[in-house]
Structures are given as C-alpha cells and as structure tokens.
C-alpha cells in the first residue's frame, strides 16, 4: 500500500496554568493511523469536546507542532515543509474545511475574493479569466456557480451555501485530502445531509480522501469507511465504521452510542443519562493499555 498520509505515534502536550500551578495536559497520546493513496476513503475521528480530535487535525495540517511522533504526507515529513515552496506544495494537496463558515470568511469582504486568491496562489491562475474559470469550475462541483456568489458577502448566503463555498475553495487546487472539522455542526439540520452527501461525492467522483471530524454518530455511520474514537487524547477504538458503530466494544465507544437521544421516549419524561462509570474506569487505566487487534479488523484499547 502506498501511503497518502501516515500518522505515527503522534502526541501533543500543552502547558497550562500560571508560574506556580503550571502543569502539562496530554491533548493527544500516541495516535497512529494511515490513509492509502490507492483508494480514497472517508476516515472519521469521533469524540466529545476535549477528546483531542481537533488538535490531531491541526497537527496534520501543520497548524500545530507535534510534541513527539511523525506525520508524513505523500512520503514527506512535516519537518520538510518549513520553506515557503514546500508549504505551498503541501497546501495544494491538503485543504481544510472549518466548523463555522461564517468565521471562515471576513464579513467585510466579498466571498469570491477568497476564491480568486486561492486560484492565484495555489492553482497557478495567472489572469483574471483563468482564475474565474477555476473558481467557477470548483463551485460547479458543489452545486453552485460564480454568478451566484460573485460580489456577495457572507451574510448574504445561507449557512449551507456558505459551507459549500468553503468546500469549493478547498477544491480549487485539486487536493488529494480534505480535513473537515465539524463541517455540519453550524448548519441547519435540514441542510446537513446535503453537506454530508457532498463529502461522499468528493470521495466517489473526484477521488478525494476526507478526514471527517465529528461528534455526530449518525452522519459518521452514514458516510464513513473507517473511524477512530478518541477519549481525552487516546484512540480507544479504530477500524471499519459499520462494525464499530453497530457493536462498539470499548466502554467509551459504548457510552457514545448509548448517549444518542432516542425518539422512543420523547415527551414521556424518561430521559436518563447513560452510565459513564465504565468509560471513566477505562480512561483511568488508559496509560497502561494498548490497542489490541480483533478478528473483524478493528483495534480496541484494552
């Protein structure tokens, strides 16, 4: 297998507190996974707030240095991207889509300004006409057109439209990998599936791999090929998405599934929080455990 992305034993520590109360916090602990260059896939990272999933994504993007471990993209390590040319080459191949599209675009600037800038900087467009052609082609891939967004501000577009513009911007340089951090959490529920379906189309039609970061098990089940579940920095279960979500083995994975609200008891006053005791006990023992292989292809921290 030729690796598109190889994350090997990556950890990240942050120092928090003042001079007298300084301590280290483990945001990510010994995370490892890889994506194949031969078969595009949607690899999902699931976890609660504070689980480390966004920190891991930022390290892959080069926005945050790893404390230890190695990250290689197309055979080149993150340490080889210090020069501007190498950084631009990486940005052409790996693009982010962030959580809140209204924070992605400056409200005082036209959204197409960002698209033209990406076309010039990363797609090599040398004229206004070439940039416009690249921008319109990318917008067409997400169901929009340049005529629909030209000269418009972010507040003049719906959340769903603006997130599709953000995805279109990411597609302009023809990337091999898109890292989508909670891309549907700020979008109306009625529009979420349009974004999720778009990510699936990127894999199936354009051959783009996606790292999809979410806490939403329903959308993860719908589009994921593989997934990793993180609990306070530790990958606790990883492997085929359907196998894990149908029958989670780790206590924290089970907790996440049991915490999904059901409509069965709606309005009856029977809402009872899931028991977290087993997941807490597993976290307390995490430092002394390791990922163990299972016959169905998953690995579980035990």
Secondary structure, DSSP 8 states (H G I E B T S, - for coil): --EEEEEEEEEEEEEES-SSS-EEEEEEEEEEEEEESSS--EEEEE--TTSSHHHHHHHHHTSS--SEEEEEETTEEGGG--SHHHHHHHHHHEEEE-S-HHHHS-TTS-HHHHHHHHHHHHS---SHHHHHHHHHHHHHHTT--HHHHTT--GGGS-HHHHHHHHHHHHHTT--SEEEEESTTTTS-HHHHHHHHHHHHHHHHHH--EEEEEES-HHHHHHH-SEEEEEETTEEEEEEEHHHHHHS--SHHHHHHHHTS--STTTTTT-------HHHHHHHHTGGG--EEE-TTS-EEE-
